[in-house]
Amino acid sequence: DDSTSSVDTETEYLIQQALEVLMQGRTTFIIAQRLLTLKNADYILVLDHGRIVERGKHDTLLANNGLYREIYDLQLKDQEEFVEMETGN
């Protein structure tokens, strides 16, 4: 996601959609700092100072209330709550 950090949000979204199509049916490793890039991954490894400190799916990692949850709260919580409020989900 560093390569998309300088593009506008619409372009980043289009890039992410294209990557999802390309990754279908393939084993793919994604190294990212933004959770939005990782949210739909089958399996997530959370590293802290080069060590794996958590592993699992997005929902499981949120429930663990560890480092992944801290990062989520900083990056995405407000956005997702807004979307849920707007869509009624």
N, C-alpha and C positions, 0 to 999 in steps of 0.2 A: 504493500500500500504506500510505500514511500514514493514510488514512481507516479502515483496518482494524487499525491498531496498538493501539487501545484495546479491541478485542473479544477474547474468549477464542479459543483455537485452533480449537475445534470450529466456532464461528460463522464465523471467518475461512475455514476450509476450505469451508463451505457457500457463502459468498460467492464464493470462487474458482471453485467448480464452476459456479455460476450464470453467472458471467462467461464461462467457457469456452464454455458453450452459446450465449450471446449473441454471442460473437466469431466463431463458425463461419461461414466463407464471407464474412468481412468483413476489410477492412484495418483494423487496430487499432494504435494507438500506446499503449504502456504506459510510463509514467515511474515507476520504482520504485527503492527502495533495497534491498529484500529480493530475493535471487536466486530464492527459491522462487516468487515471482510471475512471474519471467521465464524460468525453466528450460525451459519447453515452447514458447517463442517460436520462430518460423521464423527470425528474424534479430535479433541483439542488438547494440546500439551501447553501448560502454562509454565514459563521459565522465569526464575528470579535469580539474577547474578549467575546465569549459566547452568542452573540446576532446575530440574523438573520438580515443581512444587505441587502441581495439581494436574489431573488428567480426567477427561470425560467429555460428555456432550454439554452443549450450552446450558440447558435447563438444570442439569445435574450440578454443574459448576456454580451456577447462581445459587442453588439451594445450599451448597457447602459453605457459603458466606466467607470465602477465603479471598485470596488476591484477585482472582478473576472477578468476583463480585465487587470488589473495591474499584477495579478498573471500569467495570460495567456502570457502576453508579456515577462515576466521573464522566463517562463518554456517552452513554445511551439511555439511561433511565428516564430522564426528562423527555427525550424524544419519543420513546416508546409509550410512555404514559399519555403524552399529547395525542399520538396516533390512536391509541385505544379510546381516549375520550371522544375524539372526532368521529371514529368509525363505530363506536358503541360496542367494541369487542373487549 
